[in-house]
Structures are given as structure tokens and as C-alpha cells.
Amino acid sequence: MVALDVKTGKQIWKTYPISEPAKMTGKTSTGVETWGPSGASPWTSPTVDSRRHAVYAGTGINYSQPGTKTSDSVIAFDDATGRVLWSQQLLAGDVFNFGCTTDQKPNCPKDPGGDLDIGSPPILKEIGGGKRILVVAAKSGMVYGLDPEPTGQTSFGRRWLAPVALREGDLGCVGR
């Protein structure tokens, strides 16, 4: 996640969702080195919370092993410094890449996940009594409610859509 000065384009801060450096984790069946952790990048437009001086971003999958606690999560960043205020993972172990969609799957991680990123920006909603909630939807069809203050605890999780296989390698959802 990067914050830029709107007038100059100068970088104000940059924070990586995965804090640990990547290291070699093995080799594929074709002998290519694999490195990890990787992925967990912000997947959609962030949501700005001017009251808390925070920016919320939904993240995608890990591309390689090992999985991290910041994939398929919502991360709250301090809007002035980029410091991570909290992170709430909504689906653990979702390690996947497009190598998993090929016939030979040479680059596919062992035990791949379902590619179920946080697929839409978190929605910050007033719910009365001075309380607010972050509504977060995942590609799995799950919708979550997170309390943005102070740690992003999950208030609810409900499947609103049922995942269906459209064709080999594709996943879609139907309303329920």
C-alpha cells in the first residue's frame, strides 16, 4: 500500500502487507526455484476512514507457500504513517496462483486454496449509537461485518452467495 502526495506525486509512505522477506522454499517439478511468502496484495480500492485516520484494504491470496496471516484479510493502515493498526484474516490457507489452472500445474502450491480473495472494497457504514461497521465481501460468497474500532474483530459472517463451478478452473456465485 502506498500513499502519495496528490499535488507532487511524492511518496509519503509505503507498507507491505507481508512484513517478512521472501526466501527460497523449494523447486517446482520442472526445477524452477519457488520463493515465499508472496502475494496478499491489496486487491481493490481502499476505504478511507477520516474519523479514525485509517485506510482499510482488502487483500488477495498468497501466491506461494508459506501462507501468511495477511492474505484474504482486511488490513487497517494509519493514514499518516502507513503503520498497520490491525489485520483481520477472513480465510486462512488460501495459497493459489494461475499455475494451478494449467494441465501440468508445475507452479501450483501444494494443497492450493480456492482463490477466494476479498473481492470488493470494504464498506464503512454507520449503524447507530455512534457505532460503525465495515461490511466486507469475499469471492467465496461470504459477507462479513468487522468492527473497525479498535481491532477489526468479526461481528458477523454470513454466506450470501453460493459458489458454483462455471467450468474447469472458474468459480462464480449465485444469489441465495
N, CA, C and O of each residue as an XYZ file, in Angstrom:
704
protein
N       0.871     -1.159      0.000
C       0.000      0.000      0.000
C       0.915      1.217      0.000
O       1.875      1.282      0.768
N       0.616      2.168     -0.853
C       1.439      3.370     -0.982
C       0.547      4.600     -0.876
O      -0.524      4.653     -1.481
N       0.993      5.591     -0.102
C       0.310      6.887     -0.026
C       1.160      7.898     -0.772
O       2.372      7.974     -0.569
N       0.515      8.678     -1.639
C       1.205      9.687     -2.443
C       0.635     11.063     -2.158
O      -0.549     11.201     -1.850
N       1.484     12.087     -2.262
C       1.043     13.469     -2.175
C       0.292     13.786     -3.467
O       0.843     13.607     -4.553
N      -0.948     14.250     -3.372
C      -1.767     14.466     -4.569
C      -1.247     15.601     -5.447
O      -1.515     15.617     -6.649
N      -0.518     16.538     -4.878
C      -0.016     17.663     -5.670
C       1.293     17.343     -6.371
O       1.497     17.746     -7.516
N       2.190     16.616     -5.691
C       3.523     16.375     -6.240
C       3.750     14.948     -6.723
O       4.662     14.694     -7.510
N       2.929     14.022     -6.258
C       3.138     12.619     -6.597
C       4.213     11.966     -5.737
O       4.513     10.784     -5.904
N       4.790     12.734     -4.819
C       5.843     12.211     -3.951
C       5.268     11.148     -3.003
O       4.172     11.290     -2.462
N       6.046     10.094     -2.830
C       5.629      9.021     -1.924
C       5.702      9.500     -0.482
O       6.731     10.013     -0.043
N       4.606      9.329      0.255
C       4.555      9.700      1.673
C       4.939      8.503      2.530
O       5.744      8.623      3.454
N       4.361      7.353      2.220
C       4.717      6.120      2.906
C       4.404      4.919      2.031
O       3.612      5.005      1.092
N       5.042      3.790      2.356
C       4.781      2.519      1.682
C       4.849      1.425      2.733
O       5.801      1.366      3.511
N       3.841      0.555      2.761
C       3.797     -0.557      3.700
C       3.427     -1.826      2.944
O       2.464     -1.854      2.178
N       4.208     -2.869      3.175
C       3.936     -4.156      2.540
C       3.011     -4.993      3.429
O       3.221     -5.053      4.641
N       1.989     -5.643      2.850
C       1.116     -6.492      3.657
C       1.840     -7.688      4.274
O       1.429     -8.190      5.320
N       2.905     -8.140      3.638
C       3.711     -9.222      4.204
C       5.012     -8.600      4.676
O       5.787     -8.082      3.873
N       5.251     -8.651      5.977
C       6.428     -7.974      6.524
C       7.706     -8.801      6.409
O       8.795     -8.233      6.327
N       7.598    -10.125      6.402
C       8.809    -10.938      6.346
C       9.331    -11.049      4.917
O       8.547    -11.098      3.969
N      10.660    -11.088      4.762
C      11.230    -11.187      3.417
C      11.018    -12.588      2.827
O      10.963    -13.580      3.553
N      10.901    -12.643      1.509
C      10.757    -13.926      0.829
C      12.077    -14.687      0.870
O      13.157    -14.096      0.869
N      11.963    -16.014      0.907
C      13.149    -16.865      0.840
C      12.810    -18.064     -0.032
O      11.637    -18.363     -0.259
N      13.832    -18.747     -0.515
C      13.591    -19.910     -1.352
C      12.934    -21.005     -0.508
O      13.389    -21.330      0.588
N      11.847    -21.562     -1.055
C      11.094    -22.577     -0.312
C      11.141    -23.951     -0.973
O      10.612    -24.918     -0.425
N      11.764    -24.047     -2.131
C      11.843    -25.333     -2.826
C      11.959    -25.135     -4.316
O      12.350    -24.068     -4.789
N      11.612    -26.188     -5.059
C      11.650    -26.141     -6.521
C      10.395    -26.798     -7.072
O       9.822    -27.703     -6.466
N       9.988    -26.316     -8.240
C       8.840    -26.917     -8.910
C       9.246    -28.244     -9.530
O      10.419    -28.617     -9.501
N       8.282    -28.950    -10.088
C       8.568    -30.231    -10.751
C       9.461    -30.051    -11.968
O      10.062    -31.016    -12.440
N       9.557    -28.824    -12.487
C      10.432    -28.547    -13.635
C      11.768    -27.951    -13.215
O      12.581    -27.580    -14.062
N      12.000    -27.856    -11.881
C      13.292    -27.392    -11.390
C      13.408    -25.898    -11.153
O      14.498    -25.416    -10.843
N      12.334    -25.154    -11.287
C      12.359    -23.708    -11.064
C      12.238    -23.446     -9.558
O      11.407    -24.052     -8.881
N      13.073    -22.540     -9.044
C      13.021    -22.197     -7.621
C      11.675    -21.559     -7.278
O      11.117    -20.788     -8.059
N      11.172    -21.898     -6.093
C       9.972    -21.234     -5.579
C      10.378    -20.399     -4.373
O      11.222    -20.797     -3.571
N       9.755    -19.230     -4.269
C      10.076    -18.285     -3.201
C       8.783    -17.883     -2.486
O       7.727    -17.784     -3.110
N       8.874    -17.657     -1.208
C       7.699    -17.230     -0.460
C       8.091    -16.743      0.916
O       9.217    -16.978      1.356
N       7.203    -16.082      1.592
C       5.825    -15.852      1.186
C       5.715    -14.772      0.113
O       6.614    -13.952     -0.072
N       4.591    -14.800     -0.581
C       4.328    -13.800     -1.620
C       2.826    -13.593     -1.739
O       2.035    -14.413     -1.273
N       2.444    -12.490     -2.367
C       1.028    -12.186     -2.579
C       0.451    -11.347     -1.458
O       1.125    -10.476     -0.907
N      -0.795    -11.614     -1.127
C      -1.548    -10.863     -0.108
C      -1.583     -9.369     -0.414
O      -1.643     -8.539      0.493
N      -1.544     -9.044     -1.691
C      -1.546     -7.626     -2.070
C      -2.961     -7.057     -2.013
O      -3.938     -7.786     -2.188
N      -3.065     -5.738     -1.764
C      -4.385     -5.104     -1.807
C      -5.030     -5.370     -3.164
O      -4.389     -5.201     -4.202
N      -6.279     -5.780     -3.158
C      -6.943     -6.276     -4.354
C      -7.974     -5.308     -4.904
O      -8.397     -5.438     -6.053
N      -8.381     -4.344     -4.101
C      -9.423     -3.413     -4.533
C      -9.060     -2.001     -4.077
O      -8.031     -1.792     -3.435
N      -9.899     -1.055     -4.408
C      -9.705      0.310     -3.913
C      -9.816      0.313     -2.394
O     -10.655     -0.392     -1.833
N      -8.981      1.095     -1.728
C      -9.073      1.164     -0.265
C     -10.262      2.030      0.172
O     -10.827      2.787     -0.616
N     -10.614      1.894      1.434
C     -11.682      2.679      2.054
C     -11.052      3.613      3.074
O     -10.291      3.171      3.935
N     -11.363      4.903      2.985
C     -10.774      5.903      3.885
C     -11.731      6.164      5.045
O     -12.926      6.383      4.849
N     -11.180      6.134      6.253
C     -11.939      6.421      7.469
C     -11.341      7.687      8.083
O     -10.366      7.621      8.831
N     -11.935      8.845      7.759
C     -11.378     10.120      8.223
C     -11.542     10.294      9.735
O     -10.765     11.019     10.357
N     -12.528      9.648     10.325
C     -12.718      9.745     11.776
C     -11.591      9.058     12.545
O     -11.114      9.585     13.550
N     -11.168      7.896     12.080
C     -10.099      7.152     12.754
C      -8.730      7.418     12.138
O      -7.726      6.918     12.645
N      -8.665      8.183     11.072
C      -7.412      8.424     10.348
C      -6.806      7.097      9.912
O      -5.626      6.824     10.132
N      -7.653      6.281      9.286
C      -7.248      4.952      8.856
C      -7.650      4.726      7.404
O      -8.544      5.384      6.872
N      -6.963      3.779      6.786
C      -7.279      3.324      5.440
C      -7.429      1.810      5.526
O      -6.544      1.129      6.045
N      -8.551      1.274      5.017
C      -8.818     -0.162      5.067
C      -8.658     -0.742      3.672
O      -9.170     -0.188      2.699
N      -7.944     -1.861      3.578
C      -7.743     -2.508      2.285
C      -7.994     -4.000      2.412
O      -7.515     -4.646      3.344
N      -8.750     -4.541      1.463
C      -8.931     -5.983      1.366
C      -7.792     -6.578      0.565
O      -7.347     -5.986     -0.418
N      -7.314     -7.746      0.974
C      -6.176     -8.355      0.292
C      -6.571     -9.636     -0.425
O      -7.625    -10.223     -0.181
N      -5.681    -10.041     -1.318
C      -5.870    -11.259     -2.085
C      -5.145    -12.442     -1.460
O      -4.769    -12.429     -0.288
N      -4.969    -13.447     -2.275
C      -4.369    -14.714     -1.873
C      -2.859    -14.608     -1.719
O      -2.241    -13.637     -2.157
N      -2.275    -15.625     -1.089
C      -0.832    -15.833     -1.180
C      -0.581    -16.584     -2.485
O      -1.346    -17.479     -2.844
N       0.496    -16.220     -3.201
C       0.805    -16.864     -4.476
C       1.649    -18.121     -4.292
O       1.676    -18.989     -5.164
N       2.336    -18.215     -3.156
C       3.220    -19.345     -2.894
C       3.227    -19.643     -1.402
O       2.839    -18.806     -0.587
N       3.673    -20.844     -1.055
C       3.837    -21.212      0.350
C       5.027    -20.452      0.913
O       5.945    -20.133      0.158
N       5.053    -20.153      2.189
C       4.028    -20.437      3.181
C       2.913    -19.396      3.136
O       3.118    -18.267      2.690
N       1.730    -19.794      3.603
C       0.626    -18.853      3.731
C       0.936    -17.852      4.833
O       1.723    -18.137      5.736
N       0.319    -16.687      4.759
C       0.536    -15.658      5.774
C      -0.784    -15.286      6.430
O      -1.855    -15.674      5.962
N      -0.698    -14.532      7.513
C      -1.894    -14.099      8.236
C      -2.533    -12.858      7.618
O      -3.552    -12.374      8.111
N      -1.939    -12.338      6.538
C      -2.493    -11.140      5.908
C      -3.139    -11.407      4.556
O      -3.633    -10.475      3.922
N      -3.147    -12.665      4.095
C      -3.866    -12.965      2.854
C      -5.353    -13.057      3.164
O      -5.740    -13.380      4.287
N      -6.185    -12.772      2.165
C      -7.638    -12.857      2.320
C      -8.079    -12.167      3.610
O      -8.825    -12.729      4.411
N      -7.604    -10.948      3.787
C      -7.863    -10.226      5.036
C      -8.218     -8.773      4.741
O      -8.154     -8.306      3.604
N      -8.593     -8.082      5.809
C      -8.724     -6.630      5.767
C      -7.622     -6.093      6.669
O      -7.463     -6.528      7.810
N      -6.864     -5.139      6.134
C      -5.787     -4.512      6.895
C      -6.128     -3.042      7.082
O      -6.502     -2.356      6.131
N      -5.994     -2.560      8.325
C      -6.191     -1.144      8.636
C      -4.820     -0.486      8.743
O      -3.987     -0.907      9.546
N      -4.587      0.537      7.942
C      -3.332      1.287      7.940
C      -3.569      2.672      8.532
O      -4.610      3.279      8.281
N      -2.628      3.174      9.303
C      -2.658      4.565      9.760
C      -2.473      5.442      8.523
O      -1.515      5.249      7.776
N      -3.370      6.402      8.294
C      -3.295      7.178      7.055
C      -2.116      8.142      6.993
O      -1.757      8.591      5.905
N      -1.507      8.470      8.120
C      -0.366      9.395      8.118
C       0.983      8.678      7.995
O       1.925      9.223      7.419
N       1.076      7.449      8.539
C       2.376      6.764      8.601
C       2.433      5.451      7.841
O       3.518      4.978      7.502
N       1.264      4.848      7.566
C       1.237      3.538      6.928
C       1.386      2.393      7.910
O       1.357      1.228      7.514
N       1.546      2.709      9.183
C       1.680      1.654     10.196
C       0.407      0.806     10.197
O      -0.698      1.335     10.082
N       0.572     -0.516     10.327
C      -0.583     -1.402     10.387
C      -1.216     -1.269     11.769
O      -0.579     -1.524     12.791
N      -2.494     -0.861     11.775
C      -3.240     -0.718     13.023
C      -3.798     -2.060     13.474
O      -3.758     -2.398     14.657
N      -4.319     -2.819     12.517
C      -4.793     -4.175     12.767
C      -4.973     -4.888     11.440
O      -5.040     -4.269     10.378
N      -5.048     -6.202     11.533
C      -5.302     -7.043     10.368
C      -6.243     -8.158     10.803
O      -6.050     -8.767     11.854
N      -7.260     -8.421      9.991
C      -8.223     -9.475     10.305
C      -8.327    -10.411      9.107
O      -8.885    -10.058      8.068
N      -7.771    -11.627      9.276
C      -7.840    -12.616      8.197
C      -9.199    -13.297      8.215
O      -9.660    -13.763      9.258
N      -9.837    -13.350      7.048
C     -11.164    -13.935      6.943
C     -11.138    -15.336      6.350
O     -12.118    -16.070      6.481
N     -10.042    -15.728      5.701
C      -9.887    -17.075      5.167
C      -8.405    -17.443      5.206
O      -7.597    -16.873      4.474
N      -8.063    -18.385      6.052
C      -6.660    -18.815      6.191
C      -6.326    -19.887      5.153
O      -7.193    -20.650      4.728
N      -5.057    -19.928      4.757
C      -4.564    -21.009      3.912
C      -4.926    -20.935      2.448
O      -4.844    -21.946      1.750
N      -5.322    -19.778      1.958
C      -5.699    -19.639      0.550
C      -4.454    -19.287     -0.269
O      -4.188    -18.119     -0.551
N      -3.708    -20.315     -0.639
C      -2.488    -20.155     -1.434
C      -2.789    -20.700     -2.825
O      -3.115    -21.877     -2.980
N      -2.677    -19.837     -3.842
C      -3.116    -20.195     -5.183
C      -2.400    -19.293     -6.184
O      -2.056    -18.156     -5.860
N      -2.175    -19.794     -7.395
C      -1.705    -18.950     -8.489
C      -2.217    -19.542     -9.800
O      -2.782    -20.636     -9.811
N      -2.023    -18.829    -10.890
C      -2.578    -19.299    -12.158
C      -1.897    -20.551    -12.681
O      -2.392    -21.172    -13.622
N      -0.757    -20.940    -12.082
C      -0.156    -22.232    -12.405
C      -1.080    -23.376    -12.041
O      -0.954    -24.476    -12.579
N      -2.004    -23.125    -11.133
C      -2.967    -24.153    -10.712
C      -4.029    -24.409    -11.769
O      -4.762    -25.394    -11.674
N      -4.129    -23.544    -12.776
C      -5.155    -23.693    -13.804
C      -4.639    -24.394    -15.060
O      -5.399    -24.605    -16.005
N      -3.348    -24.759    -15.078
C      -2.776    -25.431    -16.252
C      -2.879    -26.944    -16.090
O      -3.121    -27.442    -14.991
N      -2.697    -27.663    -17.180
C      -2.803    -29.126    -17.139
C      -1.736    -29.765    -16.247
O      -2.049    -30.645    -15.445
N      -0.484    -29.332    -16.377
C       0.605    -29.952    -15.614
C       0.743    -29.385    -14.201
O       1.260    -30.071    -13.319
N       0.295    -28.155    -13.964
C       0.336    -27.491    -12.659
C       1.742    -27.447    -12.035
O       1.879    -27.695    -10.837
N       2.789    -27.137    -12.821
C       4.141    -27.185    -12.251
C       4.408    -26.121    -11.185
O       5.256    -26.321    -10.315
N       3.699    -25.000    -11.241
C       3.950    -23.911    -10.293
C       2.871    -23.819     -9.216
O       2.907    -22.919     -8.377
N       1.916    -24.740     -9.233
C       0.817    -24.707     -8.274
C       1.317    -25.126     -6.886
O       1.998    -26.145     -6.763
N       0.987    -24.348     -5.832
C       1.404    -24.727     -4.486
C       0.782    -26.062     -4.063
O      -0.288    -26.441     -4.539
N       1.470    -26.758     -3.167
C       0.907    -27.984     -2.596
C      -0.344    -27.588     -1.811
O      -0.329    -26.590     -1.090
N      -1.405    -28.343     -1.942
C      -2.675    -28.060     -1.264
C      -3.160    -26.639     -1.537
O      -3.305    -25.851     -0.602
N      -3.417    -26.292     -2.818
C      -3.845    -24.931     -3.135
C      -5.209    -24.604     -2.537
O      -6.037    -25.488     -2.314
N      -5.423    -23.318     -2.283
C      -6.716    -22.843     -1.803
C      -7.655    -22.601     -2.962
O      -7.397    -23.037     -4.084
N      -8.743    -21.906     -2.692
C      -9.779    -21.712     -3.695
C      -9.747    -20.393     -4.425
O     -10.677    -20.091     -5.172
N      -8.688    -19.574     -4.236
C      -8.600    -18.270     -4.893
C      -9.799    -17.405     -4.497
O     -10.546    -16.932     -5.354
N      -9.972    -17.207     -3.188
C     -11.181    -16.568     -2.666
C     -10.911    -15.214     -2.010
O     -11.373    -14.945     -0.900
N     -10.162    -14.374     -2.708
C      -9.787    -13.049     -2.221
C     -10.949    -12.249     -1.641
O     -12.120    -12.596     -1.792
N     -10.567    -11.155     -0.964
C     -11.546    -10.123     -0.615
C     -11.753     -9.352     -1.916
O     -10.897     -8.568     -2.326
N     -12.888     -9.581     -2.556
C     -13.080     -9.143     -3.932
C     -13.743     -7.800     -4.131
O     -13.975     -7.400     -5.272
N     -14.060     -7.082     -3.051
C     -14.656     -5.760     -3.209
C     -14.180     -4.862     -2.068
O     -13.802     -5.363     -1.009
N     -14.194     -3.554     -2.269
C     -13.730     -2.654     -1.211
C     -14.588     -2.778      0.045
O     -15.804     -2.942     -0.055
N     -13.973     -2.703      1.224
C     -14.771     -2.673      2.454
C     -15.693     -1.447      2.439
O     -15.306     -0.372      1.982
N     -16.899     -1.626      2.940
C     -17.884     -0.534      3.016
C     -18.004     -0.121      4.473
O     -18.352     -0.941      5.323
N     -17.722      1.136      4.769
C     -17.821      1.660      6.128
C     -19.222      2.238      6.316
O     -19.621      3.159      5.603
N     -19.967      1.691      7.281
C     -21.374      2.041      7.447
C     -21.683      2.427      8.888
O     -21.315      1.710      9.818
N     -22.358      3.560      9.073
C     -22.870      3.960     10.393
C     -24.047      3.052     10.722
O     -24.909      2.827      9.873
N     -24.095      2.519     11.962
C     -25.196      1.627     12.334
C     -25.970      2.135     13.547
O     -26.778      1.405     14.122
N     -25.726      3.385     13.937
C     -26.464      3.991     15.041
C     -25.723      3.909     16.356
O     -24.858      3.056     16.556
N     -26.081      4.820     17.252
C     -25.456      4.833     18.573
C     -23.972      5.130     18.539
O     -23.238      4.745     19.449
N     -23.520      5.818     17.487
C     -22.095      6.131     17.366
C     -21.246      4.960     16.882
O     -20.025      5.075     16.785
N     -21.888      3.838     16.580
C     -21.173      2.640     16.124
C     -21.130      2.587     14.605
O     -22.006      3.099     13.909
N     -20.067      1.943     14.120
C     -19.899      1.740     12.684
C     -19.475      0.301     12.436
O     -19.021     -0.395     13.344
N     -19.629     -0.125     11.204
C     -19.232     -1.477     10.837
C     -18.593     -1.433      9.449
O     -18.995     -0.640      8.597
N     -17.606     -2.281      9.232
C     -17.037     -2.477      7.901
C     -17.706     -3.708      7.318
O     -17.604     -4.793      7.889
N     -18.379     -3.562      6.206
C     -19.004     -4.691      5.520
C     -18.021     -5.139      4.443
O     -17.597     -4.348      3.600
N     -17.668     -6.420      4.487
C     -16.607     -6.948      3.628
C     -17.113     -8.195      2.907
O     -17.615     -9.120      3.546
N     -16.984     -8.223      1.584
C     -17.409     -9.381      0.791
C     -16.199    -10.093      0.210
O     -15.264     -9.466     -0.287
N     -16.240    -11.421      0.285
C     -15.177    -12.250     -0.281
C     -15.703    -12.975     -1.520
O     -16.912    -13.128     -1.693
N     -14.788    -13.416     -2.375
C     -15.182    -14.155     -3.572
C     -15.832    -15.493     -3.231
O     -16.417    -16.128     -4.109
N     -15.745    -15.927     -1.997
C     -16.365    -17.177     -1.553
C     -17.873    -17.059     -1.436
O     -18.564    -18.067     -1.286
N     -18.398    -15.825     -1.502
C     -19.822    -15.596     -1.290
C     -20.128    -15.199      0.142
O     -21.278    -14.918      0.480
N     -19.097    -15.176      0.992
C     -19.285    -14.772      2.382
C     -19.248    -13.255      2.496
O     -18.461    -12.586      1.826
N     -20.113    -12.726      3.356
C     -20.113    -11.309      3.698
C     -19.860    -11.228      5.195
O     -20.498    -11.925      5.984
N     -18.922    -10.370      5.576
C     -18.522    -10.235      6.972
C     -18.789     -8.822      7.456
O     -18.784     -7.873      6.672
N     -19.019     -8.693      8.739
C     -19.093     -7.403      9.397
C     -17.942     -7.308     10.374
O     -17.810     -8.152     11.261
N     -17.101     -6.287     10.223
C     -15.958     -6.084     11.116
C     -16.153     -4.791     11.889
O     -16.606     -3.784     11.346
N     -15.804     -4.840     13.165
C     -15.828     -3.634     13.992
C     -14.507     -2.909     13.765
O     -13.460     -3.422     14.158
N     -14.524     -1.722     13.139
C     -13.261     -1.048     12.827
C     -12.527     -0.502     14.048
O     -11.364     -0.110     13.949
N     -13.195     -0.475     15.187
C     -12.582      0.090     16.392
C     -12.570     -0.950     17.497
O     -13.643     -1.474     17.796
N     -11.491     -1.289     18.115
C     -10.136     -0.877     17.773
C      -9.365     -1.911     16.969
O      -8.303     -1.590     16.435
N      -9.879     -3.190     16.859
C      -9.031     -4.247     16.309
C      -9.592     -4.978     15.110
O      -8.980     -5.942     14.648
N     -10.732     -4.559     14.586
C     -11.283     -5.223     13.423
C     -11.927     -6.570     13.710
O     -12.032     -7.410     12.817
N     -12.357     -6.784     14.947
C     -12.989     -8.060     15.296
C     -14.192     -8.335     14.406
O     -14.924     -7.422     14.024
N     -14.384     -9.619     14.082
C     -15.520    -10.014     13.264
C     -16.798     -9.957     14.085
O     -16.898    -10.605     15.127
N     -17.777     -9.185     13.622
C     -19.071     -9.090     14.277
C     -20.031    -10.145     13.738
O     -20.849    -10.684     14.483
N     -19.929    -10.442     12.424
C     -20.758    -11.485     11.835
C     -20.125    -11.976     10.553
O     -19.288    -11.296      9.958
N     -20.529    -13.158     10.133
C     -20.149    -13.727      8.848
C     -21.333    -14.516      8.332
O     -21.886    -15.345      9.055
N     -21.732    -14.274      7.093
C     -22.886    -14.961      6.538
C     -22.673    -15.206      5.061
O     -22.215    -14.325      4.333
N     -23.009    -16.412      4.621
C     -22.910    -16.725      3.194
C     -24.141    -16.159      2.494
O     -25.267    -16.588      2.743
N     -23.905    -15.194      1.618
C     -24.986    -14.572      0.854
C     -25.081    -15.155     -0.541
O     -26.125    -15.088     -1.189
N     -23.987    -15.722     -0.988
C     -23.945    -16.301     -2.327
C     -23.363    -17.703     -2.223
O     -22.492    -17.954     -1.391
N     -23.830    -18.599     -3.047
C     -23.315    -19.959     -3.067
C     -22.323    -20.102     -4.219
O     -22.680    -19.850     -5.370
N     -21.062    -20.510     -3.922
C     -20.093    -20.703     -5.006
C     -20.535    -21.839     -5.927
O     -21.031    -22.866     -5.464
N     -20.356    -21.650     -7.217
C     -20.667    -22.691     -8.190
C     -19.539    -22.761     -9.206
O     -18.936    -21.741     -9.538
N     -19.254    -23.952     -9.700
C     -18.243    -24.119    -10.744
C     -18.897    -23.801    -12.085
O     -19.875    -24.441    -12.470
N     -18.361    -22.818    -12.789
C     -18.900    -22.454    -14.097
C     -18.316    -23.355    -15.176
O     -19.025    -23.812    -16.073
N     -17.026    -23.600    -15.079
C     -16.307    -24.522    -15.946
C     -14.995    -24.816    -15.248
O     -14.677    -24.172    -14.248
N     -14.244    -25.750    -15.735
C     -12.985    -26.142    -15.101
C     -12.106    -24.926    -14.820
O     -11.753    -24.189    -15.741
N     -11.753    -24.712    -13.561
C     -10.851    -23.626    -13.193
C     -11.527    -22.303    -12.893
O     -10.863    -21.375    -12.431
N     -12.837    -22.182    -13.141
C     -13.550    -20.938    -12.874
C     -14.469    -21.116    -11.672
O     -14.943    -22.218    -11.397
N     -14.708    -20.042    -10.974
C     -15.630    -20.066     -9.847
C     -16.546    -18.866     -9.971
O     -16.082    -17.754    -10.220
N     -17.821    -19.076     -9.804
C     -18.786    -17.986     -9.826
C     -19.689    -18.114     -8.613
O     -19.517    -19.038     -7.817
N     -20.629    -17.229     -8.454
C     -21.551    -17.274     -7.322
C     -22.968    -17.024     -7.807
O     -23.195    -16.288     -8.768
N     -23.916    -17.650     -7.122
C     -25.319    -17.399     -7.396
C     -25.984    -16.923     -6.124
O     -25.613    -17.353     -5.032
N     -26.977    -16.028     -6.251
C     -27.662    -15.481     -5.090
C     -28.424    -16.539     -4.308
O     -28.827    -17.575     -4.837
N     -28.604    -16.239     -3.037
C     -29.296    -17.159     -2.152
C     -30.229    -16.408     -1.256
O     -30.912    -17.013     -0.429
